[in-house]
Amino acid sequence: MTRVKAEDLEAVSSYLKSQYGYDPGAYENYANNYTNKNIKALLRLDWNISDKHKLTLRYNQMTGTNDQGTNNNSGPNPRSSANRISSESIAFENANYSFKNTVRSFTAELNSNFSSRLSNQFLATYSRIQDTRETPGDIFPFVDIWEGGKNYMSFGTELFSYNNDVVNNNFTFTDNLTYIIDRHTLTAGLSFQTMSYANSYMREGTSYYRYNSVASFLSGGAPSVFAITYPFDGSDGYAKVKFGLAGAYVQDKIAVNERLNVTVGLRADLPIYLDNPPSNPVVDTLSLLDKKGNPTHFTTASWPDSKPLFSPRVGVNFDVLGNRTLQLRGGTGIFTGNIPFVWLTNMPTNAG
């Protein structure tokens, strides 16, 4: 049951079609149209170049969609006490949206055995990850119509979906050289990764209108609330940043005896900033407090200092009975995951 009258929904739908040529979609039974898709593809080529060199090429692709109902009640304050899809309010079908996730990756791996003691592995990968939003129907302002001081009906392009797009392009290069001597298996390696992010988020990008009643909307009255977001400099609206991560490491796997192996290693990673954030002259002139409470100024045109991250570790593998039916494994160390560069992307996003 809902308090929204069918005649009000029909009147608004007819008005939109006749006055603006816009079809807001159905106002009931459209949840059955929701579909979620997931398509995967894999291609692989293994090439035995020679007795010493083997090359593997892999391509992966995944595309998935996930249909969603319109945002419940977010919007310019004051917010309504009723959700847009509830017993108090109805949203037309074309006010909904869907997530579209696309992942493409390519990997090349070259394994080389130069001798019984010396081998090398080179690995190069590229991945493109894109998370975007899609909306049904034509592009149109998002409109809330209230009755009795709360949401009554909604239509238009969903508030947060227009030009909502996140694109990640990542390159990774890794080379591992392994040398066996006596009881030691020595591995040394270098790695370098580049990550570029492009984030577009234009809340109320198609504009937002709020009317206090159906009668006010149908009579061409003035809205009670209006909002719009647009790039101030005429750009495409994407915040774009690039980062790099360089790593070097060395490891020694020691065969202490036939039943005990001990592995020790050290890794160092260095974050690298591949571009500079834009300056915000308003923020740069603000007097702020430093960590000691003293007034100071901070610049928005530079990143935090880049410092190397050291990760020592040690591991043990013990064959208790000597026949590999019962093994004890353990280890300790400092392990550094991927640097959360996403924490830094708000700086160029909000610099304008």
CORUR-V408150 format. One record per helix or strand of 2 or more residues. SS is the DSSP state (helix for helix, strand for strand). FROM is the first residue (numbers start at 0). TO is the last residue. If there is no record, write none. Layout:
ss: {SS,SS}
from: {FROM,FROM}
to: {TO,TO}
This chain:
ss: {helix,helix,strand,strand,strand,helix,strand,strand,strand,strand,strand,strand,strand,helix,strand,strand,strand,helix,strand,strand,strand,strand,helix}
from: {5,30,37,52,89,92,96,117,141,149,164,183,207,213,224,237,259,280,287,294,307,326,340}
to: {19,32,47,67,90,94,112,133,146,154,180,199,210,217,226,254,272,283,288,295,318,332,348}
